[in-house]
Amino acid sequence: MIKRVGIVGAGAVGSSLGSALYLKYGNDFCFVARGARAERLRNTGITVNGEKLRPDIYSAPDGRKLDLILLCVKNYSLEETIEDIRELIDEDTVILPLLNGVTAVGRVREAFPKNSVPYGIVMRTDAERIDKNITVSVRGEIQIGFGKGEAISADLDEIRRCFCDAGISTVIYQDMRYMLWRKWMINIGSNQVSVLTGAKFKYFGEFEEIIILVTDAIQEILDISKKMEIGLTEKDRDDIVQILINYPPEKKTSMLQDIEAKRKTEIDYFAGTVIELGKKTGIATPVNRILYYAIKAKEKVGLAEKLGEERL
């Protein structure tokens, strides 16, 4: 039975989900953090839709079992997160990565081979960080499950009830690896192309050149997925193009927001992973290769400029 739930990561998604879980479960919910992050959360709490909340911060073993832990961090922070939680969980803790990309579950399972690690993604949320305030009107839907043919090692119905009781819509899928790859295809098509073009979603349906870029970028994932027997089809590709065309017009992708704010991006886990898997499967990935180097250069220039500004 799930009695205590924790979240690692107090960004837009982590704070949005955390606020709902805290309001429902009180001290049976916690943010898991160590060092400077823990002190910052203890001092400031989280602010969601203008409301200041101060959930429990779990930094050291306290004798209470953590039944479920959600990982809501960026991919480039995952290895550090794995080390941070090692002493704070036991073999019975279910670990649910909610990261973008398709590599997180494998990395977590390798680090914690005795734990149950389902696939999970968050879809259709509008959570966004503006300064120190997280704004959210739609928390979206958590999708959870295991890959087709995998042994089910966690009570997914219990996890779903835990979230639903906190007002978080949750759906269990029989082939969650397919769903993860499908979201990754959306990320590849939207995030990367938006950074290269600077486009909000309203321009995706207005300019043919943007849709050509989107289609060509996600076609490479479709080709790789066929070699790896993931289950994606041409219909998935075409449906995703329509999803992006009809997305809220004024919304910007998270990666475009990162570039504009001169922050590190997850490009290594988007186009970078496409390139890596392309080499392993013998699939050419020229579009994602260009996107990778163009965005990596933008990222490095932005980080260098930000560092220069901070030194002034």
Phi, psi and chi 1 to 4 in degrees:
 res  aa     phi    psi   chi1   chi2   chi3   chi4
   1 MET       -  136.7 -178.9  177.1  179.0      -
   2 ILE   -83.9  115.7  -64.7  173.5      -      -
   3 LYS  -113.0  -33.0  -66.5 -177.2  178.1  178.6
   4 ARG  -130.6  129.3 -167.1  176.6 -174.7 -148.5
   5 VAL  -122.8  138.8 -178.6      -      -      -
   6 GLY  -128.2  156.2      -      -      -      -
   7 ILE  -127.6  134.7  -71.6 -178.9      -      -
   8 VAL  -102.6  122.1 -174.7      -      -      -
   9 GLY   110.4  112.1      -      -      -      -
  10 ALA  -110.6   38.0      -      -      -      -
  11 GLY   -80.5 -156.8      -      -      -      -
  12 ALA   -61.8  -51.0      -      -      -      -
  13 VAL   -70.7  -46.4  170.7      -      -      -
  14 GLY   -60.9  -42.5      -      -      -      -
  15 SER   -70.4  -37.7  -67.3      -      -      -
  16 SER   -61.0  -50.0  168.6      -      -      -
  17 LEU   -68.2  -40.7  -61.8  176.6      -      -
  18 GLY   -62.7  -37.8      -      -      -      -
  19 SER   -63.7  -39.5   63.2      -      -      -
  20 ALA   -67.5  -43.1      -      -      -      -
  21 LEU   -67.7  -38.6  -69.1  164.5      -      -
  22 TYR   -65.7  -43.7  172.8   62.1      -      -
  23 LEU   -65.6  -27.0  -68.5  172.4      -      -
  24 LYS   -86.9  -44.3  173.1   62.8  179.1  178.1
  25 TYR  -109.4   -6.0  -62.1  109.9      -      -
  26 GLY    57.3 -127.3      -      -      -      -
  27 ASN   -74.4   -2.6  -72.4  -24.8      -      -
  28 ASP   -84.6    1.1  -74.7  -32.2      -      -
  29 PHE  -115.2  147.2  167.5   77.3      -      -
  30 CYS  -150.7  155.2   61.0      -      -      -
  31 PHE   -91.1  136.2  -84.8  103.6      -      -
  32 VAL  -100.5  116.7 -179.7      -      -      -
  33 ALA  -156.2  154.2      -      -      -      -
  34 ARG  -132.5  163.6  -52.6 -174.4   80.2  173.5
  35 GLY    63.2 -137.9      -      -      -      -
  36 ALA   -63.7  -35.4      -      -      -      -
  37 ARG   -63.3  -42.0  -69.0 -170.4 -171.2   90.1
  38 ALA   -63.2  -44.1      -      -      -      -
  39 GLU   -63.6  -40.0  -72.9  -53.9  -52.8      -
  40 ARG   -63.9  -43.0 -174.8  168.1   60.3 -109.4
  41 LEU   -67.4  -37.3  -78.6  169.6      -      -
  42 ARG   -64.9  -37.4  -73.8 -167.7 -178.2   96.6
  43 ASN   -77.1  -37.0  -68.9  -26.0      -      -
  44 THR  -112.1  -19.2   64.8      -      -      -
  45 GLY    63.2 -155.5      -      -      -      -
  46 ILE  -125.5  150.4   60.3  170.8      -      -
  47 THR  -120.0  117.2  -56.8      -      -      -
  48 VAL  -123.7  121.3  179.1      -      -      -
  49 ASN    52.5   39.4  -67.6  -25.2      -      -
  50 GLY    82.3   -4.7      -      -      -      -
  51 GLU   -98.9  124.6 -178.3  179.8    4.6      -
  52 LYS   -81.1  126.9  177.7   80.2   74.5  172.6
  53 LEU  -125.0  146.0  -57.6  172.1      -      -
  54 ARG  -129.2   75.9  -67.9 -171.6  178.0  -84.1
  55 PRO   -67.0  163.5  -15.6   29.6      -      -
  56 ASP   -61.9  141.8 -178.7   36.1      -      -
  57 ILE  -111.5  121.4  -51.3  -58.0      -      -
  58 TYR  -103.5  112.6 -178.1   41.8      -      -
  59 SER  -121.5  -21.7  -61.6      -      -      -
  60 ALA  -144.4  149.9      -      -      -      -
  61 PRO   -51.5  130.1  -25.7   34.9      -      -
  62 ASP  -125.9   13.0   61.4    4.3      -      -
  63 GLY    88.1  -10.1      -      -      -      -
  64 ARG   -98.2  133.4  -68.7 -169.9  -64.2  162.7
  65 LYS   -74.4  137.1 -176.1  179.9 -177.8  -51.0
  66 LEU   -99.1  110.7 -163.4   60.9      -      -
  67 ASP   -81.8  -35.1  -58.6  -63.9      -      -
  68 LEU  -142.8  131.1  173.0   64.8      -      -
  69 ILE  -128.0  128.3 -174.6  167.6      -      -
  70 LEU   -99.4  131.3  -43.8 -177.2      -      -
  71 LEU  -101.1  109.2  -52.5 -174.7      -      -
  72 CYS  -119.4   49.6  -60.1      -      -      -
  73 VAL  -110.8  171.3  -60.9      -      -      -
  74 LYS   -75.9  153.2  -63.8  -72.8 -169.4  179.4
  75 ASN   -56.1  -37.9  -87.6  -78.0      -      -
  76 TYR   -72.2   -8.3   49.9   73.4      -      -
  77 SER  -102.8    1.3  -61.7      -      -      -
  78 LEU   -66.2  -43.1 -176.6   55.8      -      -
  79 GLU   -61.7  -41.8  -87.3   62.0   41.8      -
  80 GLU   -63.9  -40.2 -178.8 -178.2   -0.6      -
  81 THR   -62.4  -42.1  -64.1      -      -      -
  82 ILE   -56.8  -44.5  -75.0  169.8      -      -
  83 GLU   -68.5  -36.1  -65.4  -49.5  -49.0      -
  84 ASP   -63.8  -34.4  -77.9  -12.1      -      -
  85 ILE   -93.7   -6.9   68.4  173.9      -      -
  86 ARG   -53.1  -46.0 -107.8 -177.0 -142.9  -73.0
  87 GLU   -85.7   -4.0  -62.9  178.9    0.7      -
  88 LEU  -104.6   -3.2  -55.2  178.5      -      -
  89 ILE  -128.3  165.5   65.1  173.4      -      -
  90 ASP  -123.0 -175.4   60.6   25.7      -      -
  91 GLU   -68.0  -16.2  -66.4  176.0    4.0      -
  92 ASP   -89.2   -8.9  -65.6  -35.0      -      -
  93 THR   -70.8  127.9  -55.8      -      -      -
  94 VAL   -83.1  127.6  177.4      -      -      -
  95 ILE  -107.3  120.6  -52.3  171.7      -      -
  96 LEU  -117.2   96.9 -178.7   61.4      -      -
  97 PRO   -71.5  132.3  -15.0   30.1      -      -
  98 LEU  -120.8   47.9  -65.1  174.7      -      -
  99 LEU   -97.2  157.5  -75.4   71.6      -      -
 100 ASN   -71.3  165.0  -72.7  -39.1      -      -
 101 GLY    84.4 -175.1      -      -      -      -
 102 VAL  -124.1   13.2  -65.2      -      -      -
 103 THR  -106.3  -16.1   64.8      -      -      -
 104 ALA   -63.9  -44.4      -      -      -      -
 105 VAL   -60.6  -44.1  166.9      -      -      -
 106 GLY   -61.8  -41.1      -      -      -      -
 107 ARG   -66.7  -39.7  -68.6  150.1   70.0 -166.2
 108 VAL   -71.2  -41.0  174.6      -      -      -
 109 ARG   -63.3  -36.5  -73.5  177.9  176.7  176.4
 110 GLU   -65.4  -38.5 -176.8  177.1   -2.3      -
 111 ALA   -74.9  -32.2      -      -      -      -
 112 PHE  -129.6   71.2  -59.4  104.6      -      -
 113 PRO   -64.8  -19.4   22.5  -33.1      -      -
 114 LYS   -91.9  -10.5  -64.2 -177.8  178.6 -179.5
 115 ASN   -90.5  156.0  -71.5   77.5      -      -
 116 SER   -82.1  125.9  178.2      -      -      -
 117 VAL  -131.1   88.9 -175.3      -      -      -
 118 PRO   -72.6  166.3   -8.3   23.7      -      -
 119 TYR   -80.8  147.7  -69.2   94.8      -      -
 120 GLY  -156.2  146.8      -      -      -      -
 121 ILE  -143.9  159.8   55.5  177.5      -      -
 122 VAL  -113.1  125.8  179.3      -      -      -
 123 MET  -117.2  147.4  -65.4  -66.2  -68.3      -
 124 ARG    60.8   32.2  -63.9 -177.3  -69.1  -82.6
 125 THR   -93.3  149.8 -179.6      -      -      -
 126 ASP  -111.6   20.3   64.3   -2.4      -      -
 127 ALA   -58.5  135.3      -      -      -      -
 128 GLU  -150.8  140.6 -176.2  177.5    6.7      -
 129 ARG   -92.2  126.1  179.1 -174.5  -69.4  -82.8
 130 ILE  -124.1  107.8  -58.9  174.8      -      -
 131 ASP    57.2 -121.6  -64.1  -35.5      -      -
 132 LYS  -101.4    6.8  -65.0 -178.4  179.6 -179.4
 133 ASN  -106.4  132.8  179.8   47.0      -      -
 134 ILE   -94.4  123.7  -55.8  -59.3      -      -
 135 THR  -105.5  137.2   63.9      -      -      -
 136 VAL  -154.7  130.0   57.8      -      -      -
 137 SER  -112.9  -23.7   59.1      -      -      -
 138 VAL  -130.4  111.3 -179.8      -      -      -
 139 ARG   -73.7  -14.0  -76.6 -167.1  172.7   86.6
 140 GLY    81.5 -152.4      -      -      -      -
 141 GLU  -134.6  128.7  175.8 -177.1  -82.7      -
 142 ILE   -86.9  130.8  -65.8 -179.4      -      -
 143 GLN  -114.0  129.4  -60.4  175.7   -3.7      -
 144 ILE  -133.9  159.7   56.5  174.2      -      -
 145 GLY   158.4 -173.3      -      -      -      -
 146 PHE  -118.5  169.1  -70.9   88.3      -      -
 147 GLY   -72.6  158.7      -      -      -      -
 148 LYS   -58.8  125.4 -172.2  175.9 -178.7 -179.7
 149 GLY    88.2   -7.6      -      -      -      -
 150 GLU   -78.1  150.4  -75.2 -174.5  -23.6      -
 151 ALA   -70.4  134.4      -      -      -      -
 152 ILE   -86.0  111.7  -62.7  174.8      -      -
 153 SER  -110.0   13.5   57.6      -      -      -
 154 ALA  -142.1  153.3      -      -      -      -
 155 ASP   -80.6   90.1 -170.6  -23.8      -      -
 156 LEU   -65.8  -33.3  -63.2  175.5      -      -
 157 ASP   -64.0  -37.6  -75.6  -37.7      -      -
 158 GLU   -68.2  -40.5 -172.4  175.6   -7.6      -
 159 ILE   -62.4  -43.8  -65.2  171.7      -      -
 160 ARG   -60.7  -43.9 -175.5 -174.3   63.7   79.9
 161 ARG   -62.3  -40.4  -76.8 -165.5  -61.6  -89.4
 162 CYS   -56.5  -46.7  172.1      -      -      -
 163 PHE   -70.9  -46.1  -67.9  148.1      -      -
 164 CYS   -62.4  -37.2  -71.7      -      -      -
 165 ASP   -63.0  -24.5  -73.5  -11.5      -      -
 166 ALA   -91.6    7.0      -      -      -      -
 167 GLY    84.8   16.7      -      -      -      -
 168 ILE  -104.8  113.0  -56.5  168.2      -      -
 169 SER   -60.1  132.3  176.1      -      -      -
 170 THR  -140.9  135.8  -54.1      -      -      -
 171 VAL  -129.0  138.1  178.3      -      -      -
 172 ILE   -97.7  131.2  -61.7  169.6      -      -
 173 TYR  -114.6  144.9  -77.2   90.6      -      -
 174 GLN   -76.3  -26.0  -60.6  -56.1  -50.5      -
 175 ASP  -129.1   80.6 -172.8   -2.6      -      -
 176 MET   -75.3  -22.7 -164.5   58.0 -148.4      -
 177 ARG   -64.3  -39.7 -171.9  170.8   75.2  140.9
 178 TYR   -60.5  -44.4  158.8   78.3      -      -
 179 MET   -64.2  -37.4  -62.6  -59.1  -64.7      -
 180 LEU   -63.0  -45.1 -171.2   78.8      -      -
 181 TRP   -66.1  -35.4  -87.7   67.5      -      -
 182 ARG   -64.8  -41.6 -164.8  173.6 -170.4  -83.8
 183 LYS   -66.2  -37.8 -176.4 -175.1  179.2 -177.3
 184 TRP   -60.1  -38.5 -172.2   45.4      -      -
 185 MET   -62.0  -39.9 -172.7 -179.3  -88.4      -
 186 ILE   -62.7  -45.5  -66.1  172.6      -      -
 187 ASN   -59.5  -44.6  -71.2  146.3      -      -
 188 ILE   -62.4  -43.7  -67.9  -69.2      -      -
 189 GLY   -70.7  -36.4      -      -      -      -
 190 SER   -91.4  -56.4   60.6      -      -      -
 191 ASN   -59.3  -51.9  -82.2  -81.3      -      -
 192 GLN   -67.9  -44.0  -60.5 -176.3  153.4      -
 193 VAL   -67.4  -34.9  172.9      -      -      -
 194 SER   -65.8  -36.3   73.1      -      -      -
 195 VAL   -67.0  -42.5  168.7      -      -      -
 196 LEU   -67.3  -34.9 -160.3   63.8      -      -
 197 THR  -100.4  -17.4   60.6      -      -      -
 198 GLY    72.7   20.4      -      -      -      -
 199 ALA   -91.5  134.4      -      -      -      -
 200 LYS   -72.1  169.9  -64.4  179.0  180.0  179.2
 201 PHE   -65.7  -23.2  -80.0  103.5      -      -
 202 LYS   -63.2  -21.8   65.4 -178.1  179.1 -178.7
 203 TYR   -87.7  -12.6  -63.7  116.5      -      -
 204 PHE   -63.4  -38.7  -83.2   58.4      -      -
 205 GLY   -88.9   -6.8      -      -      -      -
 206 GLU   -93.9  -33.2 -173.1  170.5  -19.0      -
 207 PHE  -116.7  120.7  -58.6  130.2      -      -
 208 GLU   -59.8  -33.9  180.0 -174.6    7.0      -
 209 GLU   -61.0  -35.8  -68.4   82.3   -2.3      -
 210 ILE   -66.5  -43.9  -67.7  177.6      -      -
 211 ILE   -68.2  -33.3  -70.6  -55.5      -      -
 212 ILE   -62.1  -44.6  -70.6  172.1      -      -
 213 LEU   -61.2  -46.6  -85.3  172.5      -      -
 214 VAL   -58.4  -49.7  167.9      -      -      -
 215 THR   -62.8  -44.2  -55.8      -      -      -
 216 ASP   -66.5  -36.8  -71.3   -8.5      -      -
 217 ALA   -67.5  -43.8      -      -      -      -
 218 ILE   -81.2  -17.4   61.9  179.4      -      -
 219 GLN   -62.6  -35.8  177.9   63.7   46.0      -
 220 GLU   -64.8  -36.1  -68.0  176.5   -3.5      -
 221 ILE   -67.6  -41.0  -62.4  177.0      -      -
 222 LEU   -59.3  -43.7  177.5   57.3      -      -
 223 ASP   -62.7  -42.6  -66.3  -19.3      -      -
 224 ILE   -65.6  -43.4  -68.9  168.2      -      -
 225 SER   -62.0  -33.7   75.7      -      -      -
 226 LYS   -65.7  -39.6  -72.2 -179.0  176.9  179.7
 227 LYS   -65.4  -34.8  -76.4  -89.3 -171.7  169.7
 228 MET   -92.7    1.0  -64.4  179.8   64.4      -
 229 GLU    56.7   48.0  -61.7 -177.6  -14.1      -
 230 ILE   -79.1  -34.1  -58.2  -62.4      -      -
 231 GLY   110.9   -2.8      -      -      -      -
 232 LEU   -68.1  149.1  -69.4  170.7      -      -
 233 THR  -132.4  173.9   66.6      -      -      -
 234 GLU   -60.8  -30.9  -76.8   75.3    9.7      -
 235 LYS   -64.3  -40.7 -175.9  177.7 -174.0  -55.0
 236 ASP   -58.6  -46.4  -70.5  -53.8      -      -
 237 ARG   -57.7  -49.2  178.1 -160.3   61.6 -156.4
 238 ASP   -68.1  -37.6  -63.3  -18.0      -      -
 239 ASP   -63.2  -40.1  -73.4  -11.3      -      -
 240 ILE   -66.3  -39.0  -75.9  165.3      -      -
 241 VAL   -57.5  -44.1  168.3      -      -      -
 242 GLN   -67.6  -36.8  -68.7  -55.7  -50.4      -
 243 ILE   -59.0  -44.6  -72.7  170.7      -      -
 244 LEU   -69.9  -36.3  -62.4 -179.0      -      -
 245 ILE   -64.3  -33.6  -72.7  173.5      -      -
 246 ASN  -101.1   13.0  -68.1  -70.9      -      -
 247 TYR   -69.7  157.6 -143.8   69.7      -      -
 248 PRO   -48.6  121.5  -30.6   36.6      -      -
 249 PRO   -61.7  -34.1   19.1  -31.3      -      -
 250 GLU   -88.8   -2.9  -68.4  -60.2  -40.1      -
 251 LYS   -77.5  141.4 -170.3  170.1  178.5   61.5
 252 LYS  -106.0  149.3  -65.3 -179.5 -180.0  179.6
 253 THR   -69.3  158.0   67.5      -      -      -
 254 SER   -63.9  -34.9   58.6      -      -      -
 255 MET   -70.1  -37.5 -172.6  176.8  -76.7      -
 256 LEU   -64.5  -39.5  177.7   55.1      -      -
 257 GLN   -63.0  -39.2  -67.8  176.0   54.2      -
 258 ASP   -63.2  -44.3  -73.7  -21.3      -      -
 259 ILE   -64.6  -43.6  -75.0  -68.6      -      -
 260 GLU   -64.0  -32.2  -69.9  178.6  -18.1      -
 261 ALA   -88.8    2.4      -      -      -      -
 262 LYS    60.3   45.1  -60.3  177.5 -178.5  177.3
 263 ARG  -107.9  163.0  -66.4 -170.4  -65.3 -105.3
 264 LYS   -65.3  145.0 -172.3  173.6  176.2   62.2
 265 THR  -112.2  177.4   73.5      -      -      -
 266 GLU  -101.7   28.6  -67.8 -174.1  -73.9      -
 267 ILE   -58.4  -32.0 -172.5   61.6      -      -
 268 ASP   -63.4  -25.3  -69.3  -49.1      -      -
 269 TYR  -101.6   -0.6  -56.3   92.8      -      -
 270 PHE  -104.4  -95.9  -74.0    8.8      -      -
 271 ALA   -60.8  -34.7      -      -      -      -
 272 GLY   -59.1  -42.1      -      -      -      -
 273 THR   -70.9  -36.5  -59.6      -      -      -
 274 VAL   -58.5  -46.1  177.2      -      -      -
 275 ILE   -60.7  -45.6  -65.0  167.4      -      -
 276 GLU   -62.8  -46.4 -178.5 -178.4  -17.9      -
 277 LEU   -69.0  -31.6  -68.6  177.2      -      -
 278 GLY   -61.0  -41.1      -      -      -      -
 279 LYS   -65.0  -39.9  -69.6  176.2 -179.1  177.1
 280 LYS   -69.5  -32.7  -70.5  180.0  179.0  178.7
 281 THR   -99.5   -5.7   56.7      -      -      -
 282 GLY    78.2   22.0      -      -      -      -
 283 ILE  -100.0  129.0  -61.1  -64.3      -      -
 284 ALA   -71.3  139.4      -      -      -      -
 285 THR  -132.4   54.9   56.7      -      -      -
 286 PRO   -64.7  -34.7   23.2  -34.5      -      -
 287 VAL   -68.1  -48.2  177.2      -      -      -
 288 ASN   -69.3  -26.9  -82.7  -79.8      -      -
 289 ARG   -63.9  -45.3  179.6  179.2  172.2   83.1
 290 ILE   -65.2  -44.2  -69.3  170.7      -      -
 291 LEU   -60.2  -40.6  -71.7  167.6      -      -
 292 TYR   -60.6  -52.4  175.4   81.9      -      -
 293 TYR   -70.4  -34.9  -75.3  105.9      -      -
 294 ALA   -65.4  -44.9      -      -      -      -
 295 ILE   -75.5  -36.2  -65.5  169.2      -      -
 296 LYS   -60.9  -39.8 -164.8   69.6  175.7  177.6
 297 ALA   -65.0  -43.9      -      -      -      -
 298 LYS   -59.1  -43.2  -85.6  179.8  170.4  -77.0
 299 GLU   -60.7  -47.4  177.0 -169.6  -80.6      -
 300 LYS   -66.4  -38.8  -71.9 -174.0  172.9 -178.0
 301 VAL   -63.0  -45.4  168.8      -      -      -
 302 GLY   -61.9  -44.1      -      -      -      -
 303 LEU   -64.3  -38.8  -68.6  172.1      -      -
 304 ALA   -66.0  -41.6      -      -      -      -
 305 GLU   -65.8  -39.8  -71.6 -177.8  -15.0      -
 306 LYS   -64.1  -40.9 -172.9  173.9 -177.0  178.8
 307 LEU   -63.5  -39.8 -177.8   61.2      -      -
 308 GLY   -64.4  -40.1      -      -      -      -
 309 GLU   -64.5  -39.1  -68.1  165.3    0.8      -
 310 GLU   -68.1  -26.4  -69.1  171.8   -9.3      -
 311 ARG   -80.9  -16.8  -72.7  174.4  174.0  171.2
 312 LEU   -72.0      -  -67.8  175.8      -      -
